[in-house]
Each structure stands twice: as structure tokens, then as C-alpha cells.
Amino acid sequence: THTEQHKGEAKQTPRGHCGAFHPNDKVAYVVDLGLDKVLVFDLNRDTGAAAQKEPIALPAGTGPRHIHVTPAGDWAFVNGELN
């Protein structure tokens, strides 16, 4: 089990809402409504470690709420709650 606390800038409150795994089981995605970002983590299944990669920034005010990764792993769809 791995726990990760999201960190925000001055006026942002991190609020992770939904996560999805890439079909290769080596990457996890977490949408964060408060940060307007998709956080990306490299997973090490042997150790249980998760290393955060560069997040994917979404337009300000998007409020990402859900994410779906296609079975082939070539697309991900993000649903914004606020726009």
C-alpha cells in the first residue's frame, strides 16, 4: 500500500477524486480537482513504490473529476466538473 499526499500552491486545495491504471500496470493516473491536474505516477510492483512524474496541467477551473484510460492505453479521457 502506498499513500501520496498531493501538494498545492498558495490558493489551491488538493482534492484527488479518481484514479486509473494504465493497462501495462506500470503507470497510475490521479485527477486532482483542486489542482486542475492529472498526476502521473510510475509504479514499481515489486517494491510498492510510486514515483511522481511531471503532472499534466489542465486549463484553470476545469475541476477534473473522473478519468478513463482506454483498454489499449493510447487515450485517456478526463471529465471536468466545473466546466
PyMOL Python script that loads the backbone (N, CA, C, O; Angstrom):
from pymol import cmd

cmd.read_pdbstr("""\
ATOM      1  N   THR A   1       0.840  -1.176   0.000  1.00  0.00           N
ATOM      2  CA  THR A   1       0.000   0.000   0.000  1.00  0.00           C
ATOM      3  C   THR A   1       0.882   1.235   0.000  1.00  0.00           C
ATOM      4  O   THR A   1       1.868   1.315   0.733  1.00  0.00           O
ATOM      5  N   HIS A   2       0.510   2.196  -0.836  1.00  0.00           N
ATOM      6  CA  HIS A   2       1.269   3.443  -0.934  1.00  0.00           C
ATOM      7  C   HIS A   2       0.294   4.596  -0.780  1.00  0.00           C
ATOM      8  O   HIS A   2      -0.772   4.598  -1.397  1.00  0.00           O
ATOM      9  N   THR A   3       0.651   5.572   0.034  1.00  0.00           N
ATOM     10  CA  THR A   3      -0.168   6.764   0.222  1.00  0.00           C
ATOM     11  C   THR A   3       0.616   7.966  -0.259  1.00  0.00           C
ATOM     12  O   THR A   3       1.806   8.095   0.026  1.00  0.00           O
ATOM     13  N   GLU A   4      -0.052   8.850  -0.991  1.00  0.00           N
ATOM     14  CA  GLU A   4       0.603  10.043  -1.534  1.00  0.00           C
ATOM     15  C   GLU A   4      -0.271  11.250  -1.217  1.00  0.00           C
ATOM     16  O   GLU A   4      -1.444  11.268  -1.590  1.00  0.00           O
ATOM     17  N   GLN A   5       0.271  12.257  -0.538  1.00  0.00           N
ATOM     18  CA  GLN A   5      -0.459  13.490  -0.257  1.00  0.00           C
ATOM     19  C   GLN A   5      -0.132  14.499  -1.336  1.00  0.00           C
ATOM     20  O   GLN A   5       1.028  14.867  -1.522  1.00  0.00           O
ATOM     21  N   HIS A   6      -1.154  14.946  -2.048  1.00  0.00           N
ATOM     22  CA  HIS A   6      -0.954  15.958  -3.086  1.00  0.00           C
ATOM     23  C   HIS A   6      -0.657  17.294  -2.431  1.00  0.00           C
ATOM     24  O   HIS A   6      -1.185  17.607  -1.364  1.00  0.00           O
ATOM     25  N   LYS A   7       0.196  18.079  -3.081  1.00  0.00           N
ATOM     26  CA  LYS A   7       0.561  19.389  -2.548  1.00  0.00           C
ATOM     27  C   LYS A   7       0.145  20.460  -3.545  1.00  0.00           C
ATOM     28  O   LYS A   7       0.356  20.316  -4.749  1.00  0.00           O
ATOM     29  N   GLY A   8      -0.455  21.549  -3.030  1.00  0.00           N
ATOM     30  CA  GLY A   8      -0.932  22.621  -3.896  1.00  0.00           C
ATOM     31  C   GLY A   8      -0.168  23.908  -3.705  1.00  0.00           C
ATOM     32  O   GLY A   8       0.650  24.047  -2.796  1.00  0.00           O
ATOM     33  N   GLU A   9      -0.456  24.839  -4.582  1.00  0.00           N
ATOM     34  CA  GLU A   9       0.123  26.175  -4.494  1.00  0.00           C
ATOM     35  C   GLU A   9      -0.680  26.979  -3.465  1.00  0.00           C
ATOM     36  O   GLU A   9      -1.546  26.427  -2.787  1.00  0.00           O
ATOM     37  N   ALA A  10      -0.396  28.264  -3.351  1.00  0.00           N
ATOM     38  CA  ALA A  10      -0.955  29.118  -2.299  1.00  0.00           C
ATOM     39  C   ALA A  10      -2.478  29.034  -2.165  1.00  0.00           C
ATOM     40  O   ALA A  10      -2.969  28.818  -1.057  1.00  0.00           O
ATOM     41  N   LYS A  11      -3.239  29.195  -3.241  1.00  0.00           N
ATOM     42  CA  LYS A  11      -4.699  29.249  -3.125  1.00  0.00           C
ATOM     43  C   LYS A  11      -5.375  27.988  -3.644  1.00  0.00           C
ATOM     44  O   LYS A  11      -6.565  28.012  -3.959  1.00  0.00           O
ATOM     45  N   GLN A  12      -4.645  26.902  -3.737  1.00  0.00           N
ATOM     46  CA  GLN A  12      -5.211  25.653  -4.227  1.00  0.00           C
ATOM     47  C   GLN A  12      -5.325  24.652  -3.088  1.00  0.00           C
ATOM     48  O   GLN A  12      -4.434  24.554  -2.244  1.00  0.00           O
ATOM     49  N   THR A  13      -6.417  23.917  -3.069  1.00  0.00           N
ATOM     50  CA  THR A  13      -6.598  22.854  -2.107  1.00  0.00           C
ATOM     51  C   THR A  13      -6.628  21.538  -2.878  1.00  0.00           C
ATOM     52  O   THR A  13      -7.578  21.285  -3.619  1.00  0.00           O
ATOM     53  N   PRO A  14      -5.615  20.701  -2.720  1.00  0.00           N
ATOM     54  CA  PRO A  14      -5.598  19.433  -3.446  1.00  0.00           C
ATOM     55  C   PRO A  14      -6.796  18.560  -3.072  1.00  0.00           C
ATOM     56  O   PRO A  14      -7.134  18.421  -1.897  1.00  0.00           O
ATOM     57  N   ARG A  15      -7.423  17.981  -4.075  1.00  0.00           N
ATOM     58  CA  ARG A  15      -8.565  17.088  -3.847  1.00  0.00           C
ATOM     59  C   ARG A  15      -8.544  16.005  -4.928  1.00  0.00           C
ATOM     60  O   ARG A  15      -9.148  16.158  -5.990  1.00  0.00           O
ATOM     61  N   GLY A  16      -7.840  14.912  -4.637  1.00  0.00           N
ATOM     62  CA  GLY A  16      -7.829  13.784  -5.555  1.00  0.00           C
ATOM     63  C   GLY A  16      -9.214  13.151  -5.595  1.00  0.00           C
ATOM     64  O   GLY A  16      -9.813  12.914  -4.546  1.00  0.00           O
ATOM     65  N   HIS A  17      -9.726  12.878  -6.782  1.00  0.00           N
ATOM     66  CA  HIS A  17     -11.085  12.351  -6.903  1.00  0.00           C
ATOM     67  C   HIS A  17     -11.167  10.990  -7.561  1.00  0.00           C
ATOM     68  O   HIS A  17     -12.019  10.185  -7.185  1.00  0.00           O
ATOM     69  N   CYS A  18     -10.320  10.706  -8.518  1.00  0.00           N
ATOM     70  CA  CYS A  18     -10.467   9.458  -9.256  1.00  0.00           C
ATOM     71  C   CYS A  18      -9.092   9.038  -9.754  1.00  0.00           C
ATOM     72  O   CYS A  18      -8.256   9.878 -10.088  1.00  0.00           O
ATOM     73  N   GLY A  19      -8.871   7.749  -9.800  1.00  0.00           N
ATOM     74  CA  GLY A  19      -7.614   7.238 -10.310  1.00  0.00           C
ATOM     75  C   GLY A  19      -7.852   6.124 -11.306  1.00  0.00           C
ATOM     76  O   GLY A  19      -8.906   5.488 -11.313  1.00  0.00           O
ATOM     77  N   ALA A  20      -6.852   5.894 -12.152  1.00  0.00           N
ATOM     78  CA  ALA A  20      -6.919   4.818 -13.135  1.00  0.00           C
ATOM     79  C   ALA A  20      -5.513   4.302 -13.388  1.00  0.00           C
ATOM     80  O   ALA A  20      -4.532   5.038 -13.285  1.00  0.00           O
ATOM     81  N   PHE A  21      -5.439   3.027 -13.720  1.00  0.00           N
ATOM     82  CA  PHE A  21      -4.168   2.410 -14.070  1.00  0.00           C
ATOM     83  C   PHE A  21      -4.054   2.289 -15.575  1.00  0.00           C
ATOM     84  O   PHE A  21      -5.040   2.032 -16.267  1.00  0.00           O
ATOM     85  N   HIS A  22      -2.840   2.477 -16.077  1.00  0.00           N
ATOM     86  CA  HIS A  22      -2.556   2.188 -17.479  1.00  0.00           C
ATOM     87  C   HIS A  22      -2.619   0.663 -17.624  1.00  0.00           C
ATOM     88  O   HIS A  22      -2.281  -0.054 -16.683  1.00  0.00           O
ATOM     89  N   PRO A  23      -3.045   0.159 -18.784  1.00  0.00           N
ATOM     90  CA  PRO A  23      -3.139  -1.290 -18.958  1.00  0.00           C
ATOM     91  C   PRO A  23      -1.822  -2.047 -18.735  1.00  0.00           C
ATOM     92  O   PRO A  23      -1.850  -3.247 -18.464  1.00  0.00           O
ATOM     93  N   ASN A  24      -0.683  -1.378 -18.843  1.00  0.00           N
ATOM     94  CA  ASN A  24       0.598  -2.060 -18.612  1.00  0.00           C
ATOM     95  C   ASN A  24       0.899  -2.252 -17.127  1.00  0.00           C
ATOM     96  O   ASN A  24       1.897  -2.881 -16.776  1.00  0.00           O
ATOM     97  N   ASP A  25       0.038  -1.712 -16.246  1.00  0.00           N
ATOM     98  CA  ASP A  25       0.207  -1.804 -14.786  1.00  0.00           C
ATOM     99  C   ASP A  25       1.492  -1.175 -14.275  1.00  0.00           C
ATOM    100  O   ASP A  25       1.954  -1.510 -13.184  1.00  0.00           O
ATOM    101  N   LYS A  26       2.076  -0.266 -15.052  1.00  0.00           N
ATOM    102  CA  LYS A  26       3.308   0.407 -14.631  1.00  0.00           C
ATOM    103  C   LYS A  26       3.111   1.888 -14.386  1.00  0.00           C
ATOM    104  O   LYS A  26       4.033   2.570 -13.938  1.00  0.00           O
ATOM    105  N   VAL A  27       1.908   2.402 -14.676  1.00  0.00           N
ATOM    106  CA  VAL A  27       1.616   3.825 -14.530  1.00  0.00           C
ATOM    107  C   VAL A  27       0.223   3.978 -13.923  1.00  0.00           C
ATOM    108  O   VAL A  27      -0.705   3.248 -14.271  1.00  0.00           O
ATOM    109  N   ALA A  28       0.094   4.943 -13.005  1.00  0.00           N
ATOM    110  CA  ALA A  28      -1.209   5.285 -12.433  1.00  0.00           C
ATOM    111  C   ALA A  28      -1.466   6.771 -12.658  1.00  0.00           C
ATOM    112  O   ALA A  28      -0.543   7.586 -12.641  1.00  0.00           O
ATOM    113  N   TYR A  29      -2.727   7.105 -12.867  1.00  0.00           N
ATOM    114  CA  TYR A  29      -3.155   8.491 -13.077  1.00  0.00           C
ATOM    115  C   TYR A  29      -4.170   8.848 -11.996  1.00  0.00           C
ATOM    116  O   TYR A  29      -5.050   8.051 -11.671  1.00  0.00           O
ATOM    117  N   VAL A  30      -4.040  10.048 -11.443  1.00  0.00           N
ATOM    118  CA  VAL A  30      -4.997  10.536 -10.444  1.00  0.00           C
ATOM    119  C   VAL A  30      -5.414  11.944 -10.841  1.00  0.00           C
ATOM    120  O   VAL A  30      -4.568  12.823 -11.010  1.00  0.00           O
ATOM    121  N   VAL A  31      -6.728  12.162 -10.991  1.00  0.00           N
ATOM    122  CA  VAL A  31      -7.190  13.524 -11.288  1.00  0.00           C
ATOM    123  C   VAL A  31      -7.365  14.261  -9.974  1.00  0.00           C
ATOM    124  O   VAL A  31      -7.901  13.717  -9.008  1.00  0.00           O
ATOM    125  N   ASP A  32      -6.909  15.500  -9.950  1.00  0.00           N
ATOM    126  CA  ASP A  32      -6.998  16.315  -8.747  1.00  0.00           C
ATOM    127  C   ASP A  32      -7.813  17.562  -9.059  1.00  0.00           C
ATOM    128  O   ASP A  32      -7.357  18.462  -9.764  1.00  0.00           O
ATOM    129  N   LEU A  33      -9.032  17.595  -8.517  1.00  0.00           N
ATOM    130  CA  LEU A  33      -9.975  18.677  -8.782  1.00  0.00           C
ATOM    131  C   LEU A  33      -9.435  20.034  -8.345  1.00  0.00           C
ATOM    132  O   LEU A  33      -9.612  21.021  -9.059  1.00  0.00           O
ATOM    133  N   GLY A  34      -8.791  20.102  -7.206  1.00  0.00           N
ATOM    134  CA  GLY A  34      -8.302  21.377  -6.688  1.00  0.00           C
ATOM    135  C   GLY A  34      -7.084  21.916  -7.410  1.00  0.00           C
ATOM    136  O   GLY A  34      -6.878  23.129  -7.457  1.00  0.00           O
ATOM    137  N   LEU A  35      -6.274  21.032  -7.973  1.00  0.00           N
ATOM    138  CA  LEU A  35      -5.056  21.461  -8.646  1.00  0.00           C
ATOM    139  C   LEU A  35      -5.240  21.633 -10.154  1.00  0.00           C
ATOM    140  O   LEU A  35      -4.371  22.192 -10.823  1.00  0.00           O
ATOM    141  N   ASP A  36      -6.367  21.155 -10.693  1.00  0.00           N
ATOM    142  CA  ASP A  36      -6.599  21.173 -12.147  1.00  0.00           C
ATOM    143  C   ASP A  36      -5.476  20.446 -12.876  1.00  0.00           C
ATOM    144  O   ASP A  36      -4.932  20.940 -13.863  1.00  0.00           O
ATOM    145  N   LYS A  37      -5.141  19.262 -12.370  1.00  0.00           N
ATOM    146  CA  LYS A  37      -4.059  18.478 -12.960  1.00  0.00           C
ATOM    147  C   LYS A  37      -4.402  16.993 -12.945  1.00  0.00           C
ATOM    148  O   LYS A  37      -5.219  16.524 -12.152  1.00  0.00           O
ATOM    149  N   VAL A  38      -3.752  16.277 -13.844  1.00  0.00           N
ATOM    150  CA  VAL A  38      -3.722  14.823 -13.781  1.00  0.00           C
ATOM    151  C   VAL A  38      -2.335  14.463 -13.270  1.00  0.00           C
ATOM    152  O   VAL A  38      -1.335  14.738 -13.934  1.00  0.00           O
ATOM    153  N   LEU A  39      -2.272  13.853 -12.100  1.00  0.00           N
ATOM    154  CA  LEU A  39      -0.997  13.442 -11.533  1.00  0.00           C
ATOM    155  C   LEU A  39      -0.642  12.073 -12.099  1.00  0.00           C
ATOM    156  O   LEU A  39      -1.500  11.200 -12.232  1.00  0.00           O
ATOM    157  N   VAL A  40       0.632  11.899 -12.430  1.00  0.00           N
ATOM    158  CA  VAL A  40       1.100  10.687 -13.086  1.00  0.00           C
ATOM    159  C   VAL A  40       2.168  10.047 -12.203  1.00  0.00           C
ATOM    160  O   VAL A  40       3.087  10.718 -11.734  1.00  0.00           O
ATOM    161  N   PHE A  41       2.033   8.740 -11.986  1.00  0.00           N
ATOM    162  CA  PHE A  41       2.962   8.015 -11.127  1.00  0.00           C
ATOM    163  C   PHE A  41       3.500   6.778 -11.834  1.00  0.00           C
ATOM    164  O   PHE A  41       2.733   5.995 -12.395  1.00  0.00           O
ATOM    165  N   ASP A  42       4.822   6.602 -11.807  1.00  0.00           N
ATOM    166  CA  ASP A  42       5.436   5.348 -12.228  1.00  0.00           C
ATOM    167  C   ASP A  42       5.319   4.382 -11.054  1.00  0.00           C
ATOM    168  O   ASP A  42       5.643   4.727  -9.918  1.00  0.00           O
ATOM    169  N   LEU A  43       4.854   3.174 -11.341  1.00  0.00           N
ATOM    170  CA  LEU A  43       4.657   2.189 -10.288  1.00  0.00           C
ATOM    171  C   LEU A  43       5.726   1.103 -10.341  1.00  0.00           C
ATOM    172  O   LEU A  43       6.103   0.632 -11.414  1.00  0.00           O
ATOM    173  N   ASN A  44       6.202   0.720  -9.171  1.00  0.00           N
ATOM    174  CA  ASN A  44       7.107  -0.414  -9.066  1.00  0.00           C
ATOM    175  C   ASN A  44       6.350  -1.496  -8.315  1.00  0.00           C
ATOM    176  O   ASN A  44       6.220  -1.434  -7.092  1.00  0.00           O
ATOM    177  N   ARG A  45       5.861  -2.470  -9.028  1.00  0.00           N
ATOM    178  CA  ARG A  45       5.037  -3.528  -8.426  1.00  0.00           C
ATOM    179  C   ARG A  45       5.832  -4.403  -7.457  1.00  0.00           C
ATOM    180  O   ARG A  45       5.255  -5.001  -6.549  1.00  0.00           O
ATOM    181  N   ASP A  46       7.142  -4.483  -7.643  1.00  0.00           N
ATOM    182  CA  ASP A  46       7.956  -5.305  -6.755  1.00  0.00           C
ATOM    183  C   ASP A  46       8.105  -4.684  -5.372  1.00  0.00           C
ATOM    184  O   ASP A  46       8.051  -5.389  -4.364  1.00  0.00           O
ATOM    185  N   THR A  47       8.291  -3.365  -5.320  1.00  0.00           N
ATOM    186  CA  THR A  47       8.502  -2.693  -4.036  1.00  0.00           C
ATOM    187  C   THR A  47       7.266  -1.970  -3.516  1.00  0.00           C
ATOM    188  O   THR A  47       7.196  -1.633  -2.334  1.00  0.00           O
ATOM    189  N   GLY A  48       6.289  -1.730  -4.391  1.00  0.00           N
ATOM    190  CA  GLY A  48       5.100  -0.976  -3.997  1.00  0.00           C
ATOM    191  C   GLY A  48       5.303   0.528  -4.065  1.00  0.00           C
ATOM    192  O   GLY A  48       4.424   1.295  -3.672  1.00  0.00           O
ATOM    193  N   ALA A  49       6.464   0.955  -4.563  1.00  0.00           N
ATOM    194  CA  ALA A  49       6.765   2.391  -4.634  1.00  0.00           C
ATOM    195  C   ALA A  49       6.047   3.045  -5.810  1.00  0.00           C
ATOM    196  O   ALA A  49       5.799   2.414  -6.838  1.00  0.00           O
ATOM    197  N   ALA A  50       5.722   4.316  -5.636  1.00  0.00           N
ATOM    198  CA  ALA A  50       5.120   5.130  -6.691  1.00  0.00           C
ATOM    199  C   ALA A  50       5.923   6.420  -6.789  1.00  0.00           C
ATOM    200  O   ALA A  50       5.997   7.191  -5.832  1.00  0.00           O
ATOM    201  N   ALA A  51       6.524   6.649  -7.952  1.00  0.00           N
ATOM    202  CA  ALA A  51       7.326   7.855  -8.169  1.00  0.00           C
ATOM    203  C   ALA A  51       6.545   8.822  -9.037  1.00  0.00           C
ATOM    204  O   ALA A  51       6.159   8.494 -10.158  1.00  0.00           O
ATOM    205  N   GLN A  52       6.315  10.023  -8.510  1.00  0.00           N
ATOM    206  CA  GLN A  52       5.536  11.002  -9.272  1.00  0.00           C
ATOM    207  C   GLN A  52       6.339  11.550 -10.439  1.00  0.00           C
ATOM    208  O   GLN A  52       7.501  11.930 -10.295  1.00  0.00           O
ATOM    209  N   LYS A  53       5.694  11.580 -11.598  1.00  0.00           N
ATOM    210  CA  LYS A  53       6.281  12.160 -12.803  1.00  0.00           C
ATOM    211  C   LYS A  53       5.696  13.561 -12.988  1.00  0.00           C
ATOM    212  O   LYS A  53       4.930  14.035 -12.149  1.00  0.00           O
ATOM    213  N   GLU A  54       6.055  14.208 -14.070  1.00  0.00           N
ATOM    214  CA  GLU A  54       5.523  15.536 -14.380  1.00  0.00           C
ATOM    215  C   GLU A  54       4.002  15.447 -14.542  1.00  0.00           C
ATOM    216  O   GLU A  54       3.524  14.648 -15.347  1.00  0.00           O
ATOM    217  N   PRO A  55       3.235  16.244 -13.799  1.00  0.00           N
ATOM    218  CA  PRO A  55       1.779  16.191 -13.944  1.00  0.00           C
ATOM    219  C   PRO A  55       1.326  16.799 -15.276  1.00  0.00           C
ATOM    220  O   PRO A  55       2.059  17.549 -15.920  1.00  0.00           O
ATOM    221  N   ILE A  56       0.116  16.457 -15.660  1.00  0.00           N
ATOM    222  CA  ILE A  56      -0.499  17.013 -16.866  1.00  0.00           C
ATOM    223  C   ILE A  56      -1.423  18.138 -16.408  1.00  0.00           C
ATOM    224  O   ILE A  56      -2.433  17.890 -15.749  1.00  0.00           O
ATOM    225  N   ALA A  57      -1.076  19.368 -16.758  1.00  0.00           N
ATOM    226  CA  ALA A  57      -1.873  20.527 -16.354  1.00  0.00           C
ATOM    227  C   ALA A  57      -3.078  20.672 -17.270  1.00  0.00           C
ATOM    228  O   ALA A  57      -2.968  20.533 -18.488  1.00  0.00           O
ATOM    229  N   LEU A  58      -4.217  20.951 -16.674  1.00  0.00           N
ATOM    230  CA  LEU A  58      -5.450  21.216 -17.405  1.00  0.00           C
ATOM    231  C   LEU A  58      -5.770  22.704 -17.289  1.00  0.00           C
ATOM    232  O   LEU A  58      -5.226  23.380 -16.416  1.00  0.00           O
ATOM    233  N   PRO A  59      -6.641  23.225 -18.153  1.00  0.00           N
ATOM    234  CA  PRO A  59      -6.992  24.642 -18.049  1.00  0.00           C
ATOM    235  C   PRO A  59      -7.539  24.987 -16.653  1.00  0.00           C
ATOM    236  O   PRO A  59      -8.274  24.202 -16.053  1.00  0.00           O
ATOM    237  N   ALA A  60      -7.173  26.157 -16.156  1.00  0.00           N
ATOM    238  CA  ALA A  60      -7.641  26.604 -14.836  1.00  0.00           C
ATOM    239  C   ALA A  60      -9.163  26.572 -14.777  1.00  0.00           C
ATOM    240  O   ALA A  60      -9.844  27.009 -15.705  1.00  0.00           O
ATOM    241  N   GLY A  61      -9.684  26.049 -13.674  1.00  0.00           N
ATOM    242  CA  GLY A  61     -11.124  25.988 -13.480  1.00  0.00           C
ATOM    243  C   GLY A  61     -11.786  24.749 -14.071  1.00  0.00           C
ATOM    244  O   GLY A  61     -13.012  24.636 -14.055  1.00  0.00           O
ATOM    245  N   THR A  62     -10.988  23.818 -14.593  1.00  0.00           N
ATOM    246  CA  THR A  62     -11.547  22.595 -15.166  1.00  0.00           C
ATOM    247  C   THR A  62     -12.203  21.737 -14.093  1.00  0.00           C
ATOM    248  O   THR A  62     -13.305  21.227 -14.294  1.00  0.00           O
ATOM    249  N   GLY A  63     -11.547  21.579 -12.978  1.00  0.00           N
ATOM    250  CA  GLY A  63     -12.075  20.739 -11.906  1.00  0.00           C
ATOM    251  C   GLY A  63     -12.200  19.289 -12.323  1.00  0.00           C
ATOM    252  O   GLY A  63     -13.299  18.736 -12.284  1.00  0.00           O
ATOM    253  N   PRO A  64     -11.090  18.644 -12.728  1.00  0.00           N
ATOM    254  CA  PRO A  64     -11.183  17.262 -13.186  1.00  0.00           C
ATOM    255  C   PRO A  64     -11.746  16.342 -12.103  1.00  0.00           C
ATOM    256  O   PRO A  64     -11.320  16.377 -10.949  1.00  0.00           O
ATOM    257  N   ARG A  65     -12.706  15.528 -12.504  1.00  0.00           N
ATOM    258  CA  ARG A  65     -13.390  14.681 -11.527  1.00  0.00           C
ATOM    259  C   ARG A  65     -13.202  13.186 -11.800  1.00  0.00           C
ATOM    260  O   ARG A  65     -13.066  12.395 -10.866  1.00  0.00           O
ATOM    261  N   HIS A  66     -13.196  12.806 -13.065  1.00  0.00           N
ATOM    262  CA  HIS A  66     -13.070  11.384 -13.416  1.00  0.00           C
ATOM    263  C   HIS A  66     -12.094  11.207 -14.572  1.00  0.00           C
ATOM    264  O   HIS A  66     -11.906  12.110 -15.387  1.00  0.00           O
ATOM    265  N   ILE A  67     -11.477  10.035 -14.630  1.00  0.00           N
ATOM    266  CA  ILE A  67     -10.564   9.697 -15.716  1.00  0.00           C
ATOM    267  C   ILE A  67     -10.849   8.262 -16.154  1.00  0.00           C
ATOM    268  O   ILE A  67     -11.164   7.394 -15.340  1.00  0.00           O
ATOM    269  N   HIS A  68     -10.731   8.041 -17.449  1.00  0.00           N
ATOM    270  CA  HIS A  68     -10.858   6.697 -18.016  1.00  0.00           C
ATOM    271  C   HIS A  68      -9.723   6.504 -19.010  1.00  0.00           C
ATOM    272  O   HIS A  68      -9.512   7.347 -19.882  1.00  0.00           O
ATOM    273  N   VAL A  69      -8.994   5.406 -18.886  1.00  0.00           N
ATOM    274  CA  VAL A  69      -7.931   5.060 -19.819  1.00  0.00           C
ATOM    275  C   VAL A  69      -8.461   3.930 -20.694  1.00  0.00           C
ATOM    276  O   VAL A  69      -9.002   2.947 -20.188  1.00  0.00           O
ATOM    277  N   THR A  70      -8.302   4.073 -22.017  1.00  0.00           N
ATOM    278  CA  THR A  70      -8.803   3.043 -22.923  1.00  0.00           C
ATOM    279  C   THR A  70      -8.045   1.729 -22.708  1.00  0.00           C
ATOM    280  O   THR A  70      -6.908   1.737 -22.236  1.00  0.00           O
ATOM    281  N   PRO A  71      -8.670   0.610 -23.051  1.00  0.00           N
ATOM    282  CA  PRO A  71      -8.023  -0.693 -22.854  1.00  0.00           C
ATOM    283  C   PRO A  71      -6.659  -0.816 -23.532  1.00  0.00           C
ATOM    284  O   PRO A  71      -5.790  -1.533 -23.034  1.00  0.00           O
ATOM    285  N   ALA A  72      -6.457  -0.133 -24.655  1.00  0.00           N
ATOM    286  CA  ALA A  72      -5.159  -0.168 -25.332  1.00  0.00           C
ATOM    287  C   ALA A  72      -4.155   0.776 -24.679  1.00  0.00           C
ATOM    288  O   ALA A  72      -2.958   0.679 -24.950  1.00  0.00           O
ATOM    289  N   GLY A  73      -4.617   1.684 -23.829  1.00  0.00           N
ATOM    290  CA  GLY A  73      -3.737   2.628 -23.150  1.00  0.00           C
ATOM    291  C   GLY A  73      -3.276   3.774 -24.021  1.00  0.00           C
ATOM    292  O   GLY A  73      -2.351   4.500 -23.656  1.00  0.00           O
ATOM    293  N   ASP A  74      -3.915   3.949 -25.181  1.00  0.00           N
ATOM    294  CA  ASP A  74      -3.464   5.006 -26.086  1.00  0.00           C
ATOM    295  C   ASP A  74      -4.212   6.322 -25.885  1.00  0.00           C
ATOM    296  O   ASP A  74      -3.795   7.352 -26.414  1.00  0.00           O
ATOM    297  N   TRP A  75      -5.292   6.303 -25.142  1.00  0.00           N
ATOM    298  CA  TRP A  75      -6.065   7.514 -24.851  1.00  0.00           C
ATOM    299  C   TRP A  75      -6.529   7.502 -23.404  1.00  0.00           C
ATOM    300  O   TRP A  75      -6.754   6.450 -22.806  1.00  0.00           O
ATOM    301  N   ALA A  76      -6.666   8.703 -22.863  1.00  0.00           N
ATOM    302  CA  ALA A  76      -7.291   8.866 -21.555  1.00  0.00           C
ATOM    303  C   ALA A  76      -8.293  10.008 -21.679  1.00  0.00           C
ATOM    304  O   ALA A  76      -8.013  11.022 -22.317  1.00  0.00           O
ATOM    305  N   PHE A  77      -9.439   9.839 -21.078  1.00  0.00           N
ATOM    306  CA  PHE A  77     -10.489  10.851 -21.105  1.00  0.00           C
ATOM    307  C   PHE A  77     -10.688  11.375 -19.695  1.00  0.00           C
ATOM    308  O   PHE A  77     -10.799  10.603 -18.742  1.00  0.00           O
ATOM    309  N   VAL A  78     -10.733  12.709 -19.570  1.00  0.00           N
ATOM    310  CA  VAL A  78     -10.918  13.365 -18.277  1.00  0.00           C
ATOM    311  C   VAL A  78     -12.212  14.161 -18.325  1.00  0.00           C
ATOM    312  O   VAL A  78     -12.449  14.929 -19.257  1.00  0.00           O
ATOM    313  N   ASN A  79     -13.043  13.968 -17.309  1.00  0.00           N
ATOM    314  CA  ASN A  79     -14.303  14.695 -17.191  1.00  0.00           C
ATOM    315  C   ASN A  79     -14.086  15.826 -16.193  1.00  0.00           C
ATOM    316  O   ASN A  79     -13.689  15.589 -15.052  1.00  0.00           O
ATOM    317  N   GLY A  80     -14.352  17.070 -16.632  1.00  0.00           N
ATOM    318  CA  GLY A  80     -14.246  18.230 -15.757  1.00  0.00           C
ATOM    319  C   GLY A  80     -15.577  18.531 -15.086  1.00  0.00           C
ATOM    320  O   GLY A  80     -16.612  18.570 -15.751  1.00  0.00           O
ATOM    321  N   GLU A  81     -15.559  18.742 -13.788  1.00  0.00           N
ATOM    322  CA  GLU A  81     -16.791  19.030 -13.036  1.00  0.00           C
ATOM    323  C   GLU A  81     -17.192  20.496 -13.152  1.00  0.00           C
ATOM    324  O   GLU A  81     -18.378  20.822 -13.092  1.00  0.00           O
ATOM    325  N   LEU A  82     -16.216  21.378 -13.318  1.00  0.00           N
ATOM    326  CA  LEU A  82     -16.510  22.801 -13.223  1.00  0.00           C
ATOM    327  C   LEU A  82     -16.625  23.520 -14.556  1.00  0.00           C
ATOM    328  O   LEU A  82     -16.981  24.698 -14.586  1.00  0.00           O
ATOM    329  N   ASN A  83     -16.337  22.847 -15.650  1.00  0.00           N
ATOM    330  CA  ASN A  83     -16.517  23.481 -16.953  1.00  0.00           C
ATOM    331  C   ASN A  83     -17.074  22.512 -17.961  1.00  0.00           C
ATOM    332  O   ASN A  83     -17.290  22.878 -19.116  1.00  0.00           O
TER     333      ASN A  83
END
""", "prot")
cmd.dss("prot")
cmd.show_as("cartoon", "prot")
cmd.util.cbc("prot")
cmd.orient("prot")
